[in-house]
């Protein structure tokens, strides 16, 4: 029976109320990642198609009984002898997103330890049903892109740090489970495999009573203080979501806000 549950949990459950950041992406599809022409956002053009490598990416969730706090650090390097100008976007996505999650979500960016203000693109959302709206759901589906423009000198390396926090998502038919999600699909958007990718979830036994599912299966190191994944030459799988679902160590009312 446990195997059946895990198989069904390979994607985000339709009943989950979840909001989550995603792997950094660019605006060009596939393996092409440098802006060749300016677009409506005014991104600077590149004089020729060049290559920017995402060398390392680390993403960490720190969770308590009510909040998820996320930080990622990406290291980019211009491997060419020319100047590279690029727009990097960080999508934030969600399912059954509530007003509480939207109103209490915060995100910030630093480039090489200097704070920058991103361009915030228009929200894409699907209206909730009347029943969902009555339960506080603001959007069945939610996506918003945060964009920063970067210019690299020849052979230059820069780091991009993202901080994100929001109320901790819920899962399960009764809302008793908690869940953190990370979408790694954007790793396929770069010119080469990601050299090293570290992913961690930090917690205490006062927060996590029991782990329900940790996906993808068979790759995690899980202990009383957290869960950890490590990859070299990373490419996202067909099902790119990393999903960690658990029962909290609390007497919080089932299905509460």
BELGIKA-V521179 format. One record per residue. N is the residue number from 1. OMEGA is omega in degrees with one decimal (none if undefined). D_CENTER is the distance of its C-alpha to the mean C-alpha in whole Angstrom. Layout:
n=N omega=OMEGA d_center=D_CENTER
n=N omega=OMEGA d_center=D_CENTER
//
This chain:
n=1 omega=178.7 d_center=30
n=2 omega=179.8 d_center=27
n=3 omega=178.5 d_center=26
n=4 omega=179.1 d_center=26
n=5 omega=-178.5 d_center=24
n=6 omega=178.9 d_center=21
n=7 omega=179.6 d_center=22
n=8 omega=-175.4 d_center=21
n=9 omega=-178.1 d_center=18
n=10 omega=174.7 d_center=17
n=11 omega=-179.0 d_center=15
n=12 omega=179.9 d_center=13
n=13 omega=-177.9 d_center=17
n=14 omega=-179.3 d_center=18
n=15 omega=-175.6 d_center=19
n=16 omega=171.9 d_center=16
n=17 omega=-166.5 d_center=15
n=18 omega=172.1 d_center=12
n=19 omega=-170.4 d_center=9
n=20 omega=172.8 d_center=5
n=21 omega=-176.7 d_center=3
n=22 omega=176.0 d_center=2
n=23 omega=179.5 d_center=5
n=24 omega=-177.0 d_center=8
n=25 omega=170.8 d_center=11
n=26 omega=-175.0 d_center=14
n=27 omega=179.8 d_center=17
n=28 omega=-174.2 d_center=19
n=29 omega=174.4 d_center=18
n=30 omega=-173.3 d_center=19
n=31 omega=-179.4 d_center=20
n=32 omega=-169.0 d_center=21
n=33 omega=-178.9 d_center=19
n=34 omega=-179.1 d_center=22
n=35 omega=-179.3 d_center=23
n=36 omega=-179.4 d_center=26
n=37 omega=177.5 d_center=27
n=38 omega=178.7 d_center=27
n=39 omega=-172.1 d_center=25
n=40 omega=177.5 d_center=25
n=41 omega=178.2 d_center=23
n=42 omega=178.4 d_center=25
n=43 omega=-177.3 d_center=23
n=44 omega=179.8 d_center=26
n=45 omega=169.7 d_center=27
n=46 omega=-176.8 d_center=28
n=47 omega=175.5 d_center=31
n=48 omega=-178.0 d_center=30
n=49 omega=-177.0 d_center=28
n=50 omega=-171.1 d_center=26
n=51 omega=173.2 d_center=24
n=52 omega=-178.1 d_center=21
n=53 omega=170.0 d_center=19
n=54 omega=-172.1 d_center=16
n=55 omega=-178.2 d_center=18
n=56 omega=176.1 d_center=15
n=57 omega=176.8 d_center=12
n=58 omega=-179.4 d_center=11
n=59 omega=-176.0 d_center=8
n=60 omega=169.3 d_center=10
n=61 omega=168.9 d_center=10
n=62 omega=-172.2 d_center=13
n=63 omega=168.5 d_center=15
n=64 omega=-173.5 d_center=18
n=65 omega=-176.3 d_center=20
n=66 omega=-169.4 d_center=18
n=67 omega=169.1 d_center=15
n=68 omega=177.4 d_center=12
n=69 omega=-172.1 d_center=11
n=70 omega=172.2 d_center=9
n=71 omega=173.3 d_center=10
n=72 omega=177.6 d_center=9
n=73 omega=-179.2 d_center=12
n=74 omega=177.8 d_center=13
n=75 omega=-178.2 d_center=16
n=76 omega=177.0 d_center=18
n=77 omega=170.7 d_center=21
n=78 omega=-175.6 d_center=24
n=79 omega=-175.4 d_center=26
n=80 omega=176.8 d_center=29
n=81 omega=179.2 d_center=32
n=82 omega=176.8 d_center=31
n=83 omega=179.3 d_center=29
n=84 omega=174.4 d_center=25
n=85 omega=-170.9 d_center=24
n=86 omega=172.2 d_center=20
n=87 omega=178.3 d_center=18
n=88 omega=178.8 d_center=14
n=89 omega=173.3 d_center=11
n=90 omega=177.0 d_center=8
n=91 omega=167.3 d_center=7
n=92 omega=-175.1 d_center=7
n=93 omega=179.3 d_center=8
n=94 omega=174.9 d_center=10
n=95 omega=-178.5 d_center=13
n=96 omega=-174.2 d_center=16
n=97 omega=-177.2 d_center=15
n=98 omega=174.7 d_center=18
n=99 omega=-179.0 d_center=20
n=100 omega=179.8 d_center=19
n=101 omega=-179.5 d_center=15
n=102 omega=-175.7 d_center=15
n=103 omega=-177.1 d_center=18
n=104 omega=175.2 d_center=17
n=105 omega=178.9 d_center=13
n=106 omega=179.1 d_center=13
n=107 omega=178.5 d_center=12
n=108 omega=-175.4 d_center=13
n=109 omega=169.1 d_center=14
n=110 omega=174.2 d_center=16
n=111 omega=-176.4 d_center=18
n=112 omega=174.5 d_center=20
n=113 omega=176.0 d_center=20
n=114 omega=-177.3 d_center=21
n=115 omega=177.3 d_center=20
n=116 omega=178.0 d_center=19
n=117 omega=-177.9 d_center=19
n=118 omega=167.3 d_center=16
n=119 omega=-179.8 d_center=18
n=120 omega=179.3 d_center=16
n=121 omega=-178.0 d_center=17
n=122 omega=178.6 d_center=18
n=123 omega=168.8 d_center=16
n=124 omega=-177.4 d_center=16
n=125 omega=174.7 d_center=17
n=126 omega=-176.7 d_center=20
n=127 omega=176.8 d_center=22
n=128 omega=171.6 d_center=23
n=129 omega=178.9 d_center=26
n=130 omega=178.8 d_center=29
n=131 omega=178.7 d_center=28
n=132 omega=-180.0 d_center=24
n=133 omega=179.1 d_center=25
n=134 omega=178.2 d_center=28
n=135 omega=175.3 d_center=25
n=136 omega=-179.8 d_center=23
n=137 omega=-179.9 d_center=21
n=138 omega=-179.3 d_center=20
n=139 omega=172.8 d_center=18
n=140 omega=177.1 d_center=18
n=141 omega=-176.4 d_center=15
n=142 omega=171.3 d_center=13
n=143 omega=174.7 d_center=11
n=144 omega=179.3 d_center=12
n=145 omega=172.9 d_center=11
n=146 omega=-168.9 d_center=12
n=147 omega=170.7 d_center=14
n=148 omega=177.3 d_center=16
n=149 omega=-178.6 d_center=19
n=150 omega=173.2 d_center=20
n=151 omega=-177.7 d_center=24
n=152 omega=171.0 d_center=24
n=153 omega=177.6 d_center=28
n=154 omega=177.3 d_center=29
n=155 omega=-175.8 d_center=28
n=156 omega=175.8 d_center=26
n=157 omega=176.4 d_center=23
n=158 omega=176.3 d_center=20
n=159 omega=176.3 d_center=17
n=160 omega=179.1 d_center=14
n=161 omega=179.3 d_center=13
n=162 omega=173.4 d_center=10
n=163 omega=-175.5 d_center=11
n=164 omega=172.1 d_center=9
n=165 omega=-179.8 d_center=11
n=166 omega=172.4 d_center=12
n=167 omega=-177.0 d_center=15
n=168 omega=-179.1 d_center=14
n=169 omega=178.4 d_center=13
n=170 omega=178.5 d_center=16
n=171 omega=-179.0 d_center=17
n=172 omega=-177.0 d_center=21
n=173 omega=-178.9 d_center=24
n=174 omega=179.6 d_center=25
n=175 omega=-176.0 d_center=22
n=176 omega=-178.8 d_center=23
n=177 omega=172.0 d_center=20
n=178 omega=-172.4 d_center=16
n=179 omega=166.3 d_center=13
n=180 omega=-174.1 d_center=10
n=181 omega=171.9 d_center=7
n=182 omega=-178.7 d_center=4
n=183 omega=-176.0 d_center=5
n=184 omega=-175.1 d_center=7
n=185 omega=-177.3 d_center=9
n=186 omega=177.4 d_center=9
n=187 omega=179.2 d_center=11
n=188 omega=-174.2 d_center=14
n=189 omega=-173.9 d_center=14
n=190 omega=-171.9 d_center=16
n=191 omega=-179.1 d_center=20
n=192 omega=175.2 d_center=20
n=193 omega=178.1 d_center=18
n=194 omega=-173.5 d_center=16
n=195 omega=177.0 d_center=18
n=196 omega=179.9 d_center=17
n=197 omega=176.7 d_center=13
n=198 omega=179.1 d_center=13
n=199 omega=-176.1 d_center=11
n=200 omega=171.6 d_center=12
n=201 omega=-176.8 d_center=13
n=202 omega=-180.0 d_center=16
n=203 omega=174.1 d_center=18
n=204 omega=178.9 d_center=22
n=205 omega=172.5 d_center=24
n=206 omega=-179.1 d_center=25
n=207 omega=-175.6 d_center=21
n=208 omega=177.3 d_center=21
n=209 omega=-178.3 d_center=24
n=210 omega=176.5 d_center=23
n=211 omega=178.6 d_center=20
n=212 omega=-179.5 d_center=21
n=213 omega=173.7 d_center=18
n=214 omega=-171.6 d_center=16
n=215 omega=8.8 d_center=15
n=216 omega=-175.6 d_center=15
n=217 omega=168.6 d_center=19
n=218 omega=-175.5 d_center=21
n=219 omega=-170.3 d_center=19
n=220 omega=162.0 d_center=18
n=221 omega=-173.9 d_center=20
n=222 omega=179.0 d_center=20
n=223 omega=-177.4 d_center=22
n=224 omega=-178.1 d_center=23
n=225 omega=179.2 d_center=21
n=226 omega=179.3 d_center=18
n=227 omega=-170.3 d_center=16
n=228 omega=172.7 d_center=16
n=229 omega=178.8 d_center=15
n=230 omega=-178.2 d_center=16
n=231 omega=168.6 d_center=16
n=232 omega=-177.2 d_center=19
n=233 omega=-172.4 d_center=19
n=234 omega=168.4 d_center=16
n=235 omega=-178.7 d_center=15
n=236 omega=177.7 d_center=13
n=237 omega=179.1 d_center=15
n=238 omega=174.2 d_center=16
n=239 omega=-164.8 d_center=14
n=240 omega=-176.5 d_center=11
n=241 omega=168.3 d_center=9
n=242 omega=-172.4 d_center=9
n=243 omega=178.7 d_center=11
n=244 omega=-175.8 d_center=13
n=245 omega=-175.3 d_center=16
n=246 omega=170.7 d_center=18
n=247 omega=-177.0 d_center=21
n=248 omega=178.4 d_center=22
n=249 omega=-177.7 d_center=25
n=250 omega=175.6 d_center=26
n=251 omega=179.4 d_center=29
n=252 omega=-178.9 d_center=26
n=253 omega=-179.5 d_center=28
n=254 omega=178.4 d_center=26
n=255 omega=-178.8 d_center=25
n=256 omega=-176.3 d_center=25
n=257 omega=none d_center=23
//
